[in-house]
């Protein structure tokens, strides 16, 4: 997924404010399902019948800021699953400018319902595993 850096994304020094990378990566995770061909609305409606009141929440995130991005840069947000477990999904993400990797992230997303971790519904598990490389 590509994003362009706007003035509002930068700090007083003209580089992307560190917290804005989180917004870029959130969009990348959302678009990940779309890019895999998932009809998100239908997928989540089906999951809601299996587990009412569910949500995906970021459980943990490790970030490594390697190089800065600046206003008007076009960035690629790359997302790929590493592991799909009972109630969580491990993802890796990178923010790239051309060949340069600017930020690396390891993200653990938990599936919850009723305020507690729950097994990921089969429909979502199947979709996510389709692209995990063993």
N, C-alpha and C positions, 0 to 999 in steps of 0.2 A: 504494500500500500504506500502510495506517495503522499507526502504532505509538504507544503511550502511554509517556510518560516516567515511570519509576519512580525511587524514592529511590536505588537502586543505580546509576542512570545519571548521577547528579549529583555535583558536587564539593562541597567544604566551603561554597561560597558559594551553593549551591542551584541552580546552572545546570548544563546538560548538559556533562559533561566532553568535551573536544574529540575524543578518540579514540573515543568511543561513537557519534559520527556515522558513523564508518567501519563499525561493526557494522550500524547502521540501513541504510546504503547497500548493504552486502553482501547483506542480506536483500532489499532492493529489486531488485538485479540478479538474484537467484535467482528472485524472484517475477515478474520481467518475463516470462520464458519461460512461466510458468504462466498469467499473465494473457492472453498471446497465444493461449492454447488448446493449448499444447504438452503432450503427455504426456511429461514429462521423463524418466522411467525408460526408456521405449521409445526416445526420441530418442537418449539417451546410449548405450544398448545398441547401436543401429545405428551410431553414430559409433565405438564401440569396435571394431566389426568392420572398419571402414574404416581406423582408426588406433589400434591397440592401445596401451594405456598412456598415453592422452592426458590432458591437464588444461588447464583455463583458469587463467591466472595474471594478476594485476594487474601490468602492465608499468610503468605510470606513472599518477599521479593528481595533479591540480591542484585544490586546495580554496580556496574563498573563504568565510570565516566572516563573515556579515553582521550577524546578530542572534542573541541567545541563546534557547535553549529552557529551560523550567523544569519542575520536577516536576509531574506530572499533566497537562501539555500533551498534546494529541493532534496528532501530526505526520503529514503526508502525505509519503511518499517517492516521488518521481516520477522515472521512468527512461525514456529514449528513446535509440535508436541514432542515431548521426550518420553513421557510415561503416562498411561491412564490407569489409575489405581481405583480401589473401591469407591472412595468418596472424594478423590482429588485428581487433578490433572497437573502434570509438570510441563511447563512450556519454556522454551528459550526464545528470546527476542533480541534483535539487533536493530539499532538505528544506524543507517549507513548514508554516506554522501559519496555517490559513485562507488569506488572500490574501498574507500576508507570506512572502517567501523568506528563510529563515534561513541556509542553506548552499547553495552551488553547487559542483558538481564536474564536472571533465572526466576521464574514465577511459579508459585504453587497456588492453584485456584481450587477452593473447596466447594462442594455441592452441599447446601444446607436446606433443611425444611423444618419448620417449627423451632428454629433456633439451634438445631443440632445437625451435625454432619450426618448425611444419609448416602446410601449407595447411589451412584450416578445411574439414571435410567438407561435402559438398554439402547434406546434410540440414539441418545447422545454418545454413549460409550462406543457404539458401533461406528458412528461417524468419525469420532476422534481417533480411534484405532486404525481407521482406514489409511491414515497418513503417518503413523508411527513407524519408523525404521528400526528394526531389531538389530 
